[in-house]
Amino acid sequence: MEVQMRLVEWWNVSRRSKHKGNATWTVAAWEASVKRVAALPPSQQLLLAQAGVEHGWQTLKPEYIKDELARPTAAGRPMPKDPAMLAALEQWPSQTA
């Protein structure tokens, strides 16, 4: 749920900061962004959405957070450096309640 809220916040912040009231964003642009974010593992979804809000990006592309993903922490949580352990954590079910 937090990712969805961040996506809406990102959309509104980006639209206001880039175009003010003259934005002509389409449903297709919104859906493409949501699908791109939804294709990521849950922790990366939140990281990308939060970064989009902070930076006011017009689009959310996974390559924008490469530097963040390379760090030993993600979203303020300690993360193991071992690739197998990271892969296991990415498969952990997210808590949606």
C-alpha positions in Angstrom: 0.0 0.0 0.0 2.9 2.4 0.8 4.2 2.0 -2.8 0.9 2.9 -4.3 0.6 6.0 -2.1 4.2 7.0 -3.1 3.4 6.5 -6.8 0.4 8.9 -6.5 2.5 11.4 -4.6 5.2 11.1 -7.2 2.8 11.7 -10.0 1.3 14.7 -8.3 4.7 16.2 -7.2 6.3 15.6 -10.6 3.3 17.1 -12.5 3.3 20.2 -10.4 7.0 20.7 -10.3 7.6 20.2 -14.0 4.5 21.7 -15.7 2.4 23.5 -13.1 -1.2 23.5 -14.3 -0.3 22.9 -18.0 0.6 19.2 -17.7 -0.9 17.0 -20.4 -0.1 13.6 -18.9 -2.0 10.7 -20.2 -3.5 7.6 -18.7 -1.1 5.6 -20.9 1.9 7.4 -19.3 0.6 6.7 -15.8 0.0 3.0 -16.6 3.4 2.6 -18.2 5.0 4.0 -15.1 3.0 1.8 -12.7 3.8 -1.3 -14.8 7.5 -0.4 -14.8 7.5 -0.1 -11.0 5.4 -3.1 -10.4 7.8 -5.3 -12.4 10.5 -4.6 -9.7 11.0 -6.5 -6.5 9.0 -4.9 -3.6 11.9 -3.2 -1.9 13.0 -1.7 -5.2 9.5 -0.5 -5.9 9.4 1.5 -2.8 12.9 2.8 -3.3 12.2 4.0 -6.8 8.9 5.6 -5.9 10.4 7.4 -2.9 13.4 8.6 -5.0 10.9 9.8 -7.7 9.1 11.9 -5.1 12.3 13.3 -3.7 13.8 14.2 -7.1 10.6 15.1 -8.9 11.4 12.8 -11.9 9.0 12.8 -14.8 9.4 9.1 -15.2 10.4 6.3 -13.0 13.1 4.1 -14.5 14.9 1.3 -12.6 18.3 2.5 -13.9 17.8 5.7 -11.9 18.3 3.9 -8.6 21.3 1.8 -9.6 23.6 3.7 -7.3 21.2 3.2 -4.4 21.0 -0.5 -5.1 24.7 -0.8 -5.1 24.9 0.4 -1.5 24.9 -2.1 1.4 21.7 -0.6 2.7 18.3 -0.1 1.0 15.4 2.0 2.3 17.3 2.5 5.5 17.6 -1.2 6.3 20.9 -3.1 6.5 21.3 -5.5 3.6 23.7 -8.3 3.1 26.3 -8.0 0.4 26.0 -11.7 -0.6 24.0 -12.0 -3.9 22.3 -15.2 -2.8 21.1 -13.6 0.5 19.9 -10.5 -1.4 18.0 -12.7 -3.8 16.4 -14.5 -0.9 15.3 -11.2 0.7 13.8 -10.0 -2.5 11.6 -13.1 -2.6 10.3 -12.4 1.0 6.6 -11.7 0.9 5.8 -8.0 1.5 3.5 -7.1 4.3 0.4 -5.4 2.9 -1.7 -5.3 6.0 
